[in-house]
Amino acid sequence: MSDIKVFKDIYEQNKIKSYSTYFKNFTKNERKKALIDSLSFDHYNTVETIFLTFPQLWKDFSKEDWVDLLKTSIVNIQNLNIDSRIVNSSNLSFLRLLYSYLNVNSFSILSDTGLSDSLLKKCYEYGDKYSSLFYKDENLIKEELEDFSNISFKKLKQISESLLTEGFDKIESSPADLSSKMSKLI
Amino acid sequence: MCFHHKPKGKRKTGDVIIDDVAVAKNLTDKEYVKFINDATEEATKKGMTLEGYLQEIAELLSKLKKYKPIKNKFPNEALPKNGKFVNYEIKDGLIILENNIKTVNSIDYVITLDGKLLLGKKHHFLGNKLDVFAAGDLKIVNGYIKKLSNASGHYFPNIKESENFSKIFKLMNLNLEKAWMETFWEESGRVFNKSLKIN
């Protein structure tokens, strides 16, 4: 069965729980491909659902893996409009998910991706336009993990610490600060 | 015109009126028969008489009257081909989706002007291009609504409109005791959001 079929079942049939062990034996590259596939749905929350429900897809990712994933998810984007419909920029979702759930500054590794200046500009515009969505209430995250994920909040913190050690920057202290930083980079 | 089954309310010029509230408007004969059949089915599911069920709808619509409808911002767009309805039932304030699914991270909803909560994919489709009382998405866990949002690209409910959503859901006897309200809005070209526990 393809990843797309699995995600269609999740998106269209709401069958999250049927696939709890589906990705168990996937190689790292297969898992990256699955995450990229999750971006193809035109609903802003589908990629977040996949990300939260299947942490086994990404929980052992190193900084290099995230650089690779960000690059692959963004490099082929054409005609990206950073407008009020977040679904129109779903290919940039991992920037937001890394930032909000793993509490690491996803923009700080963009320079390692080799993306063109025009694509980097789109990323910064996204960070500026949606800066508020890059921050989540810690209690809400805990509830979300409890409801949908088999990863604990403590484990999430450990992953975050590890990624910071590997070279991610810390997140900006507020949405306004993130927005201001992004504005300067655009 | 003659209808075999006449509930307590009377039918005038294609409307079904209960206690001066139109629970259905501008129906053709065929639509009227469908309306009565659907209502009978719903009433049976709820263990109610048809009259009791229609009375309940009339009371709900009467309470909803104070809320201003939310405009579809793109009413002329074609309906999306990937729109779909998801059937559900409400038991003791909890939502059970078709196939007995009780947990879903995100499902689109609208509350129509005739007081129906419709669940599925794509607000424009669910609302059939028309104005609604509420639109966004729901997170449901074990039947409980855990998140209620105003995230809809077609209706884009503003902060003021969205403040009514939890009240409207409560009017529909939905359990919000574990729910958060996530509100999105746009200001100076930026999109903002906030999440608050519903009291």
Interface residues (C-beta under 8 A of the other chain):
Chain A: Y11 E12 Q13 N14 K15 I16 K17 D42 H43 Y44 N45 T46 E48 T49 L52 T53 S84 R85 I86 V87 D128 K129 Y130 S131 S132 L133 K136 D137 L140 E143 D147 F148 P175 S179
Chain B: N82 K84 V86 L97 N99 I101 T103 V104 N105 S106 I107 D108 K121 D137 K139 V141 K146 A151 G153 F156 W180 E186 G189 R190 V191 F192 N193 K194 S195
